[in-house]
Amino acid sequence: MLPRPLPPSVRVDSHTQGNDAALRCAADAYGADRVDLGTDYPFARGPALAAAVAAYRRLADARPAAAVPTL
């Protein structure tokens, strides 16, 4: 179990290989405001990087405006 409330320093990476369900799970478990855009850059390029950014934007679109930082 995670301690509640979580310390402000706890952040999670959004790199989920484009898996929206995993990204939503991280947002639900840790809070959407703690999910930072993350990739395997420089290894994730082109379509893989675009998929990571698109998944993060879908999360942002599904949450209240203040919950997820926008790009």
C-alpha positions as CSV (number, residue, x, y, z in Angstrom):
1,M,0.0,0.0,0.0
2,L,1.1,3.5,-0.8
3,P,1.1,6.0,2.1
4,R,-1.6,8.6,1.9
5,P,-1.2,11.4,1.2
6,L,1.8,10.7,-1.1
7,P,4.9,12.9,-0.6
8,P,5.0,15.6,-3.2
9,S,8.2,14.1,-4.6
10,V,6.5,11.0,-5.8
11,R,6.0,11.2,-9.6
12,V,5.4,8.5,-12.2
13,D,6.5,8.2,-15.8
14,S,3.8,8.0,-18.5
15,H,5.8,5.7,-20.8
16,T,3.5,2.8,-21.2
17,Q,4.2,1.8,-24.8
18,G,1.0,3.5,-25.9
19,N,-1.2,1.4,-23.5
20,D,-4.0,3.8,-22.5
21,A,-5.3,1.4,-19.8
22,A,-1.9,1.3,-18.1
23,L,-1.6,5.1,-18.3
24,R,-5.1,5.5,-16.8
25,C,-4.2,3.0,-14.1
26,A,-1.1,5.1,-13.1
27,A,-3.3,8.2,-13.0
28,D,-5.9,6.5,-10.9
29,A,-3.3,5.0,-8.5
30,Y,-1.0,8.0,-8.1
31,G,-3.1,11.0,-9.3
32,A,-3.2,12.4,-12.8
33,D,-1.2,15.4,-11.5
34,R,1.7,13.1,-10.7
35,V,2.0,11.5,-14.2
36,D,4.9,13.1,-16.1
37,L,5.4,12.7,-19.8
38,G,8.0,10.1,-20.3
39,T,9.5,8.2,-23.2
40,D,12.5,6.0,-24.0
41,Y,14.0,8.9,-26.0
42,P,16.4,8.7,-27.7
43,F,15.3,5.1,-28.3
44,A,11.6,6.0,-28.8
45,R,11.5,8.0,-32.0
46,G,9.1,8.6,-34.8
47,P,5.9,6.6,-34.3
48,A,6.8,5.4,-30.9
49,L,7.4,8.9,-29.6
50,A,4.3,10.2,-31.3
51,A,2.3,7.3,-29.6
52,A,3.7,8.3,-26.2
53,V,2.7,11.9,-26.6
54,A,-0.7,11.0,-28.0
55,A,-1.4,8.7,-25.1
56,Y,-0.5,11.4,-22.6
57,R,-2.8,13.9,-24.5
58,R,-5.7,11.4,-24.3
59,L,-5.2,11.2,-20.6
60,A,-5.2,15.0,-20.3
61,D,-8.3,15.1,-22.4
62,A,-10.1,12.6,-20.2
63,R,-9.2,14.4,-16.9
64,P,-10.4,17.8,-15.5
65,A,-8.3,20.7,-16.8
66,A,-6.3,21.2,-13.6
67,A,-5.5,17.5,-13.2
68,V,-2.9,16.9,-15.9
69,P,-0.4,19.4,-17.2
70,T,-0.7,20.0,-20.9
71,L,2.0,20.0,-23.5
